[in-house]
């Protein structure tokens, strides 16, 4: 996956950059530089960023499932 694709995926899901950085173990400045293609990201960096985004999406899905099972709604909550 390219840096632009990762940025689009993150933005479309409404995932803040700081959350991706925390999970990927990179600085916010580095993520910004990678997403804007100011630097050439290593394949390892792209993989860590993609894994972080996917982990956040899986966690959101899991929380939504738990909320539904408990009869709760996550409408209006930002996860």
Secondary structure, DSSP 8 states (H G I E B T S, - for coil): --HHHHHHHHHHHT--HHHHHHHHT--HHHHHHHHTTSS---HHHHHHHHHHHHHHHHHHHHHHHHHHHTT---TT---
